[in-house]
Amino acid sequence: MDSDCDDLDHDYAASIAGRAMRSMAEQHIPPTPANFAVWFHYLAGQHDDLRNAIDLLIDHNRPFDSRTNQDLFETYVAPRVSAVVANTSEQLHSLMGAAKEFLATAIADNKSQMQAISEVTDQGHAGVDPKVLVGQLMKELARAAARATQLEAGFAEKTRELDVIRDSLSKSEQRARTDTLTGLANRRALDEFMRKAQTSADWGEPLSVLLLDIDHFKTFNDNFGHGVGDQVLRLIARVLREKVREQDLPARYGGEELIGVLPDADLYVCAEIAERIRHAIAECTITRRSTGETLPSISVSIGVAQYRTGEAIADLIERCDRALYLAKGGGRNRVVTEIELERARAAG
């Protein structure tokens, strides 16, 4: 099973698990471990191909029979050895073998050259003509230089191959930390960033979070299709990425929810950035690529909260989430901070 899901926090994972069981019951799907894994990944929102496949089956009223369930599991969830990892392992094995050969050759050549020079030295002691000795030494040195050039070229080639492997591993790691649909950081990268930011915040630096949700996104998807919905999600992700600061992390939190983590930013700075994001999205014009049709405008609701020293990150996110839903309950297309959340609680 994908490790992206292994890294989810307890409360969030429990929420997805409950939704998975309910969805399976609605579709009359037996709650086997394999089927549960499929629907857990689907509802976690981290596998776009799986989501598209299931959404297509639902849209066309296709039954989730045993064969369909098995195909979904084997195609999208079953653990497979990454082609990158397998290829990298094979390449490294080959390079290690080549390096051993190079070293063995260099050692053998060194011994051979030392032996040849020793023999020339012995001939010098025996009174051999110096011209002959110089000629032999020049010959051995030329042979050594040629062999060294060959070895150097071989090592240079293998170094280039290592650079290719290093680049491949770097890109693979980047893909593992990136949401494929939006290009933003995924939950794994988000959790790592949050842990580091929390450490700094516990030493007194401010840390704030904004949580963004697209208003009426399900209705938009139902009216225009998931392809257009994906286009909208990518657009909003781009706005989020452009409006946060360089040191901030924009990420996909799940489904149509995006998150921005802002180290060294208090609640007011974060709220100001959130307002810029909301305003920029409200001004966006969305055109359907297939027809050129201008679609209805999209708005977002945003919740903002600031980290409190010593609290769990889950508590920060939960507070931000409640602010988000207060924004939705208050008419949507607005930013609500935890201060307004406290005011609403005090009022009743």
C-alpha positions as a Markdown table, in Angstrom:
| # | Residue | x | y | z |
|---|---|---|---|---|
| 1 | Met | 0.0 | 0.0 | 0.0 |
| 2 | Asp | 1.2 | 3.5 | -0.8 |
| 3 | Ser | 3.2 | 5.1 | 2.0 |
| 4 | Asp | 1.4 | 8.4 | 1.4 |
| 5 | Cys | -1.6 | 6.9 | 3.3 |
| 6 | Asp | 0.7 | 5.4 | 6.0 |
| 7 | Asp | 1.7 | 8.9 | 7.0 |
| 8 | Leu | -1.8 | 10.3 | 7.6 |
| 9 | Asp | -2.5 | 11.5 | 11.1 |
| 10 | His | -4.9 | 9.4 | 13.3 |
| 11 | Asp | -8.0 | 11.6 | 13.2 |
| 12 | Tyr | -7.9 | 12.3 | 9.5 |
| 13 | Ala | -7.2 | 8.6 | 8.7 |
| 14 | Ala | -10.1 | 7.5 | 10.9 |
| 15 | Ser | -12.4 | 10.0 | 9.1 |
| 16 | Ile | -11.4 | 8.6 | 5.7 |
| 17 | Ala | -11.9 | 5.0 | 7.0 |
| 18 | Gly | -15.4 | 5.8 | 8.1 |
| 19 | Arg | -16.3 | 7.4 | 4.8 |
| 20 | Ala | -14.8 | 4.4 | 3.0 |
| 21 | Met | -17.0 | 1.9 | 4.9 |
| 22 | Arg | -20.1 | 4.0 | 4.2 |
| 23 | Ser | -19.3 | 4.3 | 0.5 |
| 24 | Met | -18.7 | 0.6 | 0.1 |
| 25 | Ala | -22.0 | -0.1 | 1.8 |
| 26 | Glu | -23.8 | 2.3 | -0.6 |
| 27 | Gln | -22.2 | 0.5 | -3.5 |
| 28 | His | -22.9 | -3.0 | -2.0 |
| 29 | Ile | -19.2 | -3.8 | -2.0 |
| 30 | Pro | -18.0 | -6.5 | 0.4 |
| 31 | Pro | -15.7 | -4.9 | 3.1 |
| 32 | Thr | -12.6 | -7.1 | 2.3 |
| 33 | Pro | -9.1 | -5.7 | 3.0 |
| 34 | Ala | -8.5 | -5.3 | -0.7 |
| 35 | Asn | -11.7 | -3.4 | -1.3 |
| 36 | Phe | -11.2 | -1.3 | 1.7 |
| 37 | Ala | -7.7 | -0.3 | 0.5 |
| 38 | Val | -9.2 | 0.8 | -2.8 |
| 39 | Trp | -11.9 | 3.0 | -1.3 |
| 40 | Phe | -9.5 | 4.4 | 1.4 |
| 41 | His | -7.1 | 5.5 | -1.3 |
| 42 | Tyr | -10.0 | 6.9 | -3.4 |
| 43 | Leu | -11.4 | 9.0 | -0.6 |
| 44 | Ala | -7.9 | 10.1 | 0.6 |
| 45 | Gly | -7.7 | 11.9 | -2.8 |
| 46 | Gln | -4.1 | 11.1 | -3.4 |
| 47 | His | -4.5 | 8.9 | -6.5 |
| 48 | Asp | -6.0 | 10.8 | -9.4 |
| 49 | Asp | -6.1 | 7.8 | -11.8 |
| 50 | Leu | -8.0 | 5.7 | -9.2 |
| 51 | Arg | -10.4 | 8.6 | -8.5 |
| 52 | Asn | -11.1 | 9.1 | -12.2 |
| 53 | Ala | -11.7 | 5.4 | -12.7 |
| 54 | Ile | -14.2 | 5.1 | -9.8 |
| 55 | Asp | -15.9 | 8.3 | -10.7 |
| 56 | Leu | -16.4 | 7.1 | -14.2 |
| 57 | Leu | -17.9 | 3.8 | -13.0 |
| 58 | Ile | -20.3 | 5.7 | -10.7 |
| 59 | Asp | -21.2 | 8.2 | -13.5 |
| 60 | His | -22.1 | 5.3 | -15.8 |
| 61 | Asn | -23.9 | 3.3 | -13.1 |
| 62 | Arg | -21.5 | 0.4 | -13.5 |
| 63 | Pro | -21.8 | -2.3 | -10.8 |
| 64 | Phe | -18.9 | -2.9 | -8.5 |
| 65 | Asp | -18.8 | -6.6 | -9.0 |
| 66 | Ser | -16.0 | -8.9 | -7.8 |
| 67 | Arg | -14.1 | -8.6 | -11.1 |
| 68 | Thr | -14.3 | -4.8 | -11.1 |
| 69 | Asn | -13.2 | -4.6 | -7.5 |
| 70 | Gln | -10.2 | -6.9 | -8.2 |
| 71 | Asp | -9.2 | -5.0 | -11.3 |
| 72 | Leu | -9.3 | -1.7 | -9.3 |
| 73 | Phe | -7.1 | -3.2 | -6.6 |
| 74 | Glu | -4.6 | -4.8 | -8.9 |
| 75 | Thr | -4.3 | -1.8 | -11.2 |
| 76 | Tyr | -4.2 | 1.1 | -8.7 |
| 77 | Val | -3.4 | -0.1 | -5.2 |
| 78 | Ala | -1.5 | -3.4 | -5.2 |
| 79 | Pro | 2.1 | -2.9 | -4.2 |
| 80 | Arg | 4.4 | -2.9 | -7.2 |
| 81 | Val | 8.2 | -2.4 | -7.4 |
| 82 | Ser | 8.9 | 1.0 | -8.8 |
| 83 | Ala | 10.5 | 0.8 | -12.3 |
| 84 | Val | 12.8 | 3.7 | -11.3 |
| 85 | Val | 14.0 | 1.8 | -8.2 |
| 86 | Ala | 14.5 | -1.5 | -10.0 |
| 87 | Asn | 16.3 | 0.2 | -12.8 |
| 88 | Thr | 18.5 | 2.2 | -10.4 |
| 89 | Ser | 19.4 | -0.9 | -8.5 |
| 90 | Glu | 20.5 | -2.6 | -11.7 |
| 91 | Gln | 22.5 | 0.4 | -12.8 |
| 92 | Leu | 24.2 | 0.7 | -9.5 |
| 93 | His | 25.1 | -3.0 | -9.5 |
| 94 | Ser | 26.6 | -2.6 | -13.0 |
| 95 | Leu | 28.6 | 0.5 | -12.0 |
| 96 | Met | 30.0 | -1.2 | -8.9 |
| 97 | Gly | 31.1 | -4.1 | -11.0 |
| 98 | Ala | 32.8 | -1.7 | -13.4 |
| 99 | Ala | 34.5 | 0.1 | -10.6 |
| 100 | Lys | 35.9 | -3.1 | -9.2 |
| 101 | Glu | 37.3 | -4.0 | -12.7 |
| 102 | Phe | 38.8 | -0.5 | -13.0 |
| 103 | Leu | 40.5 | -0.8 | -9.6 |
| 104 | Ala | 41.7 | -4.3 | -10.3 |
| 105 | Thr | 43.2 | -3.2 | -13.7 |
| 106 | Ala | 44.8 | -0.2 | -12.1 |
| 107 | Ile | 46.4 | -2.3 | -9.4 |
| 108 | Ala | 47.6 | -4.9 | -12.0 |
| 109 | Asp | 49.0 | -2.2 | -14.2 |
| 110 | Asn | 50.8 | -0.6 | -11.3 |
| 111 | Lys | 52.4 | -3.9 | -10.3 |
| 112 | Ser | 53.4 | -4.5 | -14.0 |
| 113 | Gln | 55.0 | -1.0 | -14.4 |
| 114 | Met | 56.9 | -1.3 | -11.1 |
| 115 | Gln | 58.2 | -4.6 | -12.2 |
| 116 | Ala | 59.3 | -3.2 | -15.6 |
| 117 | Ile | 61.0 | -0.2 | -14.0 |
| 118 | Ser | 62.7 | -2.5 | -11.5 |
| 119 | Glu | 64.1 | -4.6 | -14.4 |
| 120 | Val | 65.4 | -1.5 | -16.1 |
| 121 | Thr | 67.1 | -0.5 | -12.8 |
| 122 | Asp | 68.7 | -3.9 | -12.6 |
| 123 | Gln | 70.0 | -3.6 | -16.2 |
| 124 | Gly | 71.5 | -0.2 | -15.3 |
| 125 | His | 73.5 | -1.9 | -12.5 |
| 126 | Ala | 74.6 | -4.5 | -15.0 |
| 127 | Gly | 76.2 | -1.8 | -17.2 |
| 128 | Val | 73.6 | -1.8 | -20.0 |
| 129 | Asp | 73.9 | 1.1 | -22.5 |
| 130 | Pro | 72.2 | 4.2 | -20.9 |
| 131 | Lys | 70.5 | 5.0 | -24.3 |
| 132 | Val | 68.9 | 1.6 | -24.2 |
| 133 | Leu | 67.7 | 2.1 | -20.6 |
| 134 | Val | 66.3 | 5.6 | -21.4 |
| 135 | Gly | 64.4 | 4.1 | -24.4 |
| 136 | Gln | 62.9 | 1.3 | -22.2 |
| 137 | Leu | 61.9 | 3.8 | -19.5 |
| 138 | Met | 60.3 | 6.1 | -22.1 |
| 139 | Lys | 58.4 | 3.1 | -23.5 |
| 140 | Glu | 57.1 | 2.0 | -20.0 |
| 141 | Leu | 56.1 | 5.6 | -19.2 |
| 142 | Ala | 54.2 | 6.0 | -22.5 |
| 143 | Arg | 52.4 | 2.7 | -21.8 |
| 144 | Ala | 51.5 | 3.8 | -18.3 |
| 145 | Ala | 50.3 | 7.2 | -19.6 |
| 146 | Ala | 48.1 | 5.5 | -22.3 |
| 147 | Arg | 46.6 | 3.1 | -19.8 |
| 148 | Ala | 46.0 | 5.9 | -17.3 |
| 149 | Thr | 44.2 | 7.9 | -20.0 |
| 150 | Gln | 42.0 | 4.9 | -20.7 |
| 151 | Leu | 41.1 | 4.4 | -17.1 |
| 152 | Glu | 40.4 | 8.1 | -16.7 |
| 153 | Ala | 38.0 | 8.1 | -19.6 |
| 154 | Gly | 36.3 | 5.0 | -18.2 |
| 155 | Phe | 35.9 | 6.6 | -14.8 |
| 156 | Ala | 34.6 | 9.8 | -16.4 |
| 157 | Glu | 32.0 | 7.8 | -18.3 |
| 158 | Lys | 30.9 | 6.0 | -15.1 |
| 159 | Thr | 30.8 | 9.3 | -13.3 |
| 160 | Arg | 28.4 | 10.6 | -15.9 |
| 161 | Glu | 26.2 | 7.5 | -15.4 |
| 162 | Leu | 26.2 | 8.1 | -11.6 |
| 163 | Asp | 25.1 | 11.7 | -12.3 |
| 164 | Val | 22.2 | 10.3 | -14.3 |
| 165 | Ile | 21.2 | 7.9 | -11.5 |
| 166 | Arg | 21.5 | 10.7 | -8.9 |
| 167 | Asp | 19.2 | 12.9 | -11.1 |
| 168 | Ser | 16.7 | 10.1 | -11.6 |
| 169 | Leu | 16.6 | 9.5 | -7.8 |
| 170 | Ser | 16.1 | 13.2 | -7.2 |
| 171 | Lys | 13.3 | 13.4 | -9.6 |
| 172 | Ser | 11.7 | 10.2 | -8.2 |
| 173 | Glu | 11.9 | 11.7 | -4.7 |
| 174 | Gln | 10.3 | 14.9 | -5.9 |
| 175 | Arg | 7.5 | 13.0 | -7.6 |
| 176 | Ala | 6.9 | 11.1 | -4.3 |
| 177 | Arg | 6.4 | 14.5 | -2.5 |
| 178 | Thr | 4.2 | 16.1 | -5.2 |
| 179 | Asp | 0.5 | 15.9 | -5.8 |
| 180 | Thr | 0.1 | 14.8 | -9.5 |
| 181 | Leu | -3.0 | 16.8 | -10.2 |
| 182 | Thr | -2.1 | 20.2 | -8.8 |
| 183 | Gly | 1.7 | 20.1 | -8.7 |
| 184 | Leu | 1.6 | 21.2 | -5.1 |
| 185 | Ala | 3.2 | 19.4 | -2.2 |
| 186 | Asn | 1.3 | 16.3 | -1.1 |
| 187 | Arg | 0.4 | 15.1 | 2.4 |
| 188 | Arg | 3.8 | 13.5 | 2.9 |
| 189 | Ala | 5.7 | 16.7 | 2.1 |
| 190 | Leu | 3.2 | 18.7 | 4.1 |
| 191 | Asp | 3.7 | 16.6 | 7.2 |
| 192 | Glu | 7.5 | 16.9 | 7.0 |
| 193 | Phe | 7.3 | 20.6 | 6.5 |
| 194 | Met | 4.9 | 21.0 | 9.4 |
| 195 | Arg | 7.1 | 19.1 | 11.8 |
| 196 | Lys | 10.0 | 21.3 | 11.0 |
| 197 | Ala | 7.9 | 24.5 | 11.3 |
| 198 | Gln | 6.5 | 23.3 | 14.6 |
| 199 | Thr | 10.0 | 22.9 | 16.0 |
| 200 | Ser | 10.8 | 26.5 | 15.1 |
| 201 | Ala | 7.4 | 27.7 | 16.4 |
| 202 | Asp | 8.0 | 26.1 | 19.8 |
| 203 | Trp | 11.1 | 28.3 | 20.1 |
| 204 | Gly | 8.9 | 31.4 | 19.7 |
| 205 | Glu | 8.6 | 32.0 | 15.9 |
| 206 | Pro | 5.0 | 32.5 | 14.7 |
| 207 | Leu | 3.4 | 29.9 | 12.5 |
| 208 | Ser | 0.1 | 30.2 | 10.8 |
| 209 | Val | -2.0 | 28.1 | 8.5 |
| 210 | Leu | -4.7 | 28.8 | 5.9 |
| 211 | Leu | -7.1 | 26.1 | 4.7 |
| 212 | Leu | -8.9 | 26.8 | 1.5 |
| 213 | Asp | -12.0 | 25.0 | 0.1 |
| 214 | Ile | -13.7 | 25.6 | -3.3 |
| 215 | Asp | -17.3 | 26.8 | -2.9 |
| 216 | His | -20.0 | 24.6 | -4.4 |
| 217 | Phe | -17.3 | 22.4 | -6.1 |
| 218 | Lys | -19.4 | 19.3 | -6.2 |
| 219 | Thr | -22.1 | 21.1 | -8.1 |
| 220 | Phe | -19.5 | 22.5 | -10.4 |
| 221 | Asn | -18.2 | 19.0 | -11.1 |
| 222 | Asp | -21.7 | 17.7 | -11.6 |
| 223 | Asn | -22.6 | 20.4 | -14.1 |
| 224 | Phe | -19.4 | 20.5 | -16.1 |
| 225 | Gly | -17.6 | 17.2 | -15.4 |
| 226 | His | -14.5 | 16.2 | -13.5 |
| 227 | Gly | -12.2 | 17.2 | -16.3 |
| 228 | Val | -13.2 | 20.8 | -16.0 |
| 229 | Gly | -13.2 | 20.4 | -12.2 |
| 230 | Asp | -9.6 | 19.3 | -12.4 |
| 231 | Gln | -8.8 | 22.3 | -14.5 |
| 232 | Val | -10.3 | 24.6 | -11.9 |
| 233 | Leu | -8.4 | 22.9 | -9.1 |
| 234 | Arg | -5.1 | 23.4 | -11.0 |
| 235 | Leu | -5.9 | 27.0 | -11.5 |
| 236 | Ile | -6.6 | 27.6 | -7.9 |
| 237 | Ala | -3.4 | 25.7 | -6.9 |
| 238 | Arg | -1.5 | 28.1 | -9.2 |
| 239 | Val | -3.0 | 31.1 | -7.6 |
| 240 | Leu | -2.2 | 29.7 | -4.1 |
| 241 | Arg | 1.4 | 29.0 | -5.2 |
| 242 | Glu | 1.8 | 32.5 | -6.6 |
| 243 | Lys | 0.3 | 34.4 | -3.6 |
| 244 | Val | 2.1 | 32.8 | -0.7 |
| 245 | Arg | 5.7 | 33.8 | 0.1 |
| 246 | Glu | 8.8 | 32.0 | -1.0 |
| 247 | Gln | 9.4 | 30.4 | 2.4 |
| 248 | Asp | 5.8 | 29.1 | 2.7 |
| 249 | Leu | 4.5 | 25.7 | 1.6 |
| 250 | Pro | 1.4 | 25.4 | -0.5 |
| 251 | Ala | 0.0 | 21.9 | -0.5 |
| 252 | Arg | -3.0 | 19.8 | -1.4 |
| 253 | Tyr | -4.7 | 18.7 | 1.8 |
| 254 | Gly | -7.3 | 16.4 | 0.3 |
| 255 | Gly | -10.0 | 16.5 | -2.3 |
| 256 | Glu | -10.6 | 20.1 | -3.2 |
| 257 | Glu | -9.0 | 21.4 | 0.0 |
| 258 | Leu | -5.7 | 23.2 | -0.3 |
| 259 | Ile | -3.5 | 24.4 | 2.5 |
| 260 | Gly | -0.8 | 27.0 | 3.0 |
| 261 | Val | 1.7 | 26.7 | 5.8 |
| 262 | Leu | 3.3 | 30.1 | 6.7 |
| 263 | Pro | 6.3 | 30.0 | 9.0 |
| 264 | Asp | 7.3 | 33.3 | 10.6 |
| 265 | Ala | 3.8 | 34.7 | 9.9 |
| 266 | Asp | 1.3 | 35.7 | 12.6 |
| 267 | Leu | -2.5 | 35.4 | 12.2 |
| 268 | Tyr | -2.8 | 38.9 | 10.7 |
| 269 | Val | -0.2 | 38.4 | 8.1 |
| 270 | Cys | -1.7 | 35.0 | 7.2 |
| 271 | Ala | -5.2 | 36.5 | 7.0 |
| 272 | Glu | -3.9 | 39.2 | 4.7 |
| 273 | Ile | -2.3 | 36.7 | 2.3 |
| 274 | Ala | -5.5 | 34.6 | 2.5 |
| 275 | Glu | -7.5 | 37.6 | 1.4 |
| 276 | Arg | -5.2 | 38.2 | -1.5 |
| 277 | Ile | -5.7 | 34.6 | -2.6 |
| 278 | Arg | -9.5 | 34.8 | -2.2 |
| 279 | His | -9.6 | 38.1 | -4.2 |
| 280 | Ala | -7.4 | 36.8 | -7.0 |
| 281 | Ile | -9.5 | 33.6 | -7.4 |
| 282 | Ala | -12.7 | 35.6 | -7.5 |
| 283 | Glu | -11.3 | 37.6 | -10.4 |
| 284 | Cys | -10.2 | 34.6 | -12.5 |
| 285 | Thr | -12.0 | 33.9 | -15.7 |
| 286 | Ile | -12.4 | 30.2 | -16.4 |
| 287 | Thr | -12.8 | 29.0 | -20.0 |
| 288 | Arg | -13.7 | 25.5 | -21.0 |
| 289 | Arg | -10.9 | 24.2 | -23.2 |
| 290 | Ser | -13.0 | 22.0 | -25.4 |
| 291 | Thr | -15.6 | 24.6 | -26.4 |
| 292 | Gly | -14.1 | 28.0 | -25.5 |
| 293 | Glu | -17.2 | 28.6 | -23.2 |
| 294 | Thr | -16.7 | 31.0 | -20.3 |
| 295 | Leu | -17.8 | 29.2 | -17.2 |
| 296 | Pro | -19.3 | 30.6 | -14.0 |
| 297 | Ser | -16.9 | 32.3 | -11.6 |
| 298 | Ile | -15.4 | 30.3 | -8.8 |
| 299 | Ser | -15.0 | 31.4 | -5.2 |
| 300 | Val | -13.2 | 30.0 | -2.2 |
| 301 | Ser | -13.7 | 30.0 | 1.5 |
| 302 | Ile | -10.6 | 30.2 | 3.7 |
| 303 | Gly | -10.0 | 29.5 | 7.4 |
| 304 | Val | -7.0 | 30.9 | 9.1 |
| 305 | Ala | -5.4 | 29.9 | 12.5 |
| 306 | Gln | -2.1 | 30.5 | 14.3 |
| 307 | Tyr | -0.1 | 27.8 | 16.1 |
| 308 | Arg | -0.1 | 27.9 | 19.9 |
| 309 | Thr | 3.1 | 26.8 | 21.5 |
| 310 | Gly | 3.1 | 23.2 | 22.5 |
| 311 | Glu | -0.2 | 22.2 | 20.8 |
| 312 | Ala | -0.5 | 19.3 | 18.4 |
| 313 | Ile | -0.5 | 20.1 | 14.7 |
| 314 | Ala | -3.8 | 18.3 | 14.5 |
| 315 | Asp | -5.4 | 20.8 | 16.9 |
| 316 | Leu | -4.1 | 23.7 | 14.7 |
| 317 | Ile | -5.6 | 22.2 | 11.6 |
| 318 | Glu | -8.8 | 21.4 | 13.4 |
| 319 | Arg | -9.2 | 25.0 | 14.5 |
| 320 | Cys | -8.4 | 26.2 | 11.0 |
| 321 | Asp | -10.9 | 23.8 | 9.6 |
| 322 | Arg | -13.6 | 25.1 | 11.9 |
| 323 | Ala | -12.8 | 28.6 | 10.8 |
| 324 | Leu | -13.2 | 27.5 | 7.2 |
| 325 | Tyr | -16.6 | 26.0 | 7.8 |
| 326 | Leu | -17.7 | 29.2 | 9.6 |
| 327 | Ala | -16.7 | 31.0 | 6.5 |
| 328 | Lys | -18.9 | 28.6 | 4.4 |
| 329 | Gly | -21.8 | 28.9 | 6.8 |
| 330 | Gly | -21.5 | 32.7 | 6.7 |
| 331 | Gly | -22.1 | 32.9 | 3.0 |
| 332 | Arg | -18.9 | 31.6 | 1.4 |
| 333 | Asn | -16.3 | 33.6 | -0.6 |
| 334 | Arg | -14.7 | 34.9 | 2.6 |
| 335 | Val | -11.8 | 34.6 | 5.0 |
| 336 | Val | -12.5 | 33.7 | 8.6 |
| 337 | Thr | -9.8 | 33.7 | 11.3 |
| 338 | Glu | -9.8 | 31.8 | 14.6 |
| 339 | Ile | -10.6 | 35.2 | 16.3 |
| 340 | Glu | -14.0 | 35.2 | 14.6 |
| 341 | Leu | -14.4 | 31.6 | 15.5 |
| 342 | Glu | -13.9 | 32.4 | 19.2 |
| 343 | Arg | -16.3 | 35.3 | 18.9 |
| 344 | Ala | -18.9 | 33.1 | 17.4 |
| 345 | Arg | -18.4 | 30.5 | 20.2 |
| 346 | Ala | -18.7 | 33.2 | 22.9 |
| 347 | Ala | -21.9 | 34.6 | 21.2 |
| 348 | Gly | -23.6 | 31.3 | 21.6 |
